[in-house]
Amino acid sequence: MAATQSPLIIALDYPDLASATALADALDPARCRVKIGKELFTRVGPQAIEAMHRRGFEVFLDLKFHDIPNTVAGAVEAAADQGVWMVNVHAAGGRRMMEASAERLRQRGLSTRLIAVTVLTSMADDELQEIGVAGDAMSQVERLARLTQQSGLDGVVCSARESERLRAICGEGFLKVTPGIRPATAATGDQRRVMTPEAAMAAGSTHLVIGRAVTQAAEPMVALAEIERALDAG
Ligand SMILES: O=c1ccn([C@@H]2O[C@H](COP(=O)(O)O)[C@@H](O)[C@H]2O)c(=O)[nH]1
């Protein structure tokens, strides 16, 4: 598997392997990574990972584990044993859960990147209040990013709106993987904290997760080429 320098991660949010491989066959593993999330993995299982590895892609397994420390550490280890490039947990699972997961990878000498979801990009301040979070999204992301870094993980999932702040407090090397990426003309859909690809990179995102703006486009490869052009110009 060739490591790519591209920040792009294409979210393969499909209900079957045929649809996912059809898009993957049009993509170039030298120009992006792919993300396998809950829908595809629940329907297809590890075969989806194997199919992407056979095509030369590095895979982000986005299952957002959130459970007791022993259970999550085991799940993270299982993901890493399948050779994925990146896997994630929910930072809200807490310090001991994150430390146990990071420690498990270290003990086994596994190089899979481990990151934690701070606040879902579909949520804004009003929804956070509803679930009992007193502050705004920015302060909650900041709190969980600090905890994630102290727990020994490689980075976080956040929105690009928080990337600049996290670059300042957690440093350049701490990964800022940002979904909620929308070219100016794309529909926002269920996402609330969005940013354009070029603005996200300028703000300090290290990786951009792009799903429907490409996968649901009339011509996915044209949509992707436009995003790449915007990034090159930026
Ligand atoms: O906070 C988060 C964490 C994960 N995601 C995932 O990223 C993609 C985004 O897809 P779009 O179609 O570009 O909106 C999707 O797989 C989510 O599960 C997220 O959006 N926000």
The ligand as an SDF file (V2000), in Angstrom:
LIG
                    3D

 21 22  0  0  0  0  0  0  0  0999 V2000
  -18.1230   14.4750   13.3000 O   0  0  0  0  0  0  0  0  0  0  0  0
  -18.2060   13.6920   12.3360 C   0  0  0  0  0  0  0  0  0  0  0  0
  -17.6060   12.4520   12.3230 C   0  0  0  0  0  0  0  0  0  0  0  0
  -17.7230   11.6580   11.2180 C   0  0  0  0  0  0  0  0  0  0  0  0
  -18.3990   12.0590   10.1320 N   0  0  0  0  0  0  0  0  0  0  0  0
  -18.4560   11.1630    8.9550 C   0  0  0  0  0  0  0  0  0  0  0  0
  -17.8560   11.8180    7.8270 O   0  0  0  0  0  0  0  0  0  0  0  0
  -18.6070   11.5890    6.6660 C   0  0  0  0  0  0  0  0  0  0  0  0
  -19.1070   12.8990    6.1330 C   0  0  0  0  0  0  0  0  0  0  0  0
  -19.9210   12.6880    5.0050 O   0  0  0  0  0  0  0  0  0  0  0  0
  -20.5330   13.8770    4.1440 P   0  0  0  0  0  0  0  0  0  0  0  0
  -21.3830   13.1560    3.1580 O   0  0  0  0  0  0  0  0  0  0  0  0
  -19.3720   14.5790    3.5000 O   0  0  0  0  0  0  0  0  0  0  0  0
  -21.3150   14.7610    5.0350 O   0  0  0  0  0  0  0  0  0  0  0  0
  -19.6920   10.6060    7.0340 C   0  0  0  0  0  0  0  0  0  0  0  0
  -19.2200    9.3150    6.7460 O   0  0  0  0  0  0  0  0  0  0  0  0
  -19.8500   10.7640    8.5350 C   0  0  0  0  0  0  0  0  0  0  0  0
  -20.2340    9.5630    9.1730 O   0  0  0  0  0  0  0  0  0  0  0  0
  -19.0110   13.2840   10.1360 C   0  0  0  0  0  0  0  0  0  0  0  0
  -19.6580   13.6960    9.1470 O   0  0  0  0  0  0  0  0  0  0  0  0
  -18.8830   14.0820   11.2400 N   0  0  0  0  0  0  0  0  0  0  0  0
  1  2  2  0
  2  3  1  0
  2 21  1  0
  3  4  2  0
  4  5  1  0
  5  6  1  0
  5 19  1  0
  6  7  1  0
  6 17  1  0
  7  8  1  0
  8  9  1  0
  8 15  1  0
  9 10  1  0
 10 11  1  0
 11 12  2  0
 11 13  1  0
 11 14  1  0
 15 16  1  0
 15 17  1  0
 17 18  1  0
 19 20  2  0
 19 21  1  0
M  END
$$$$
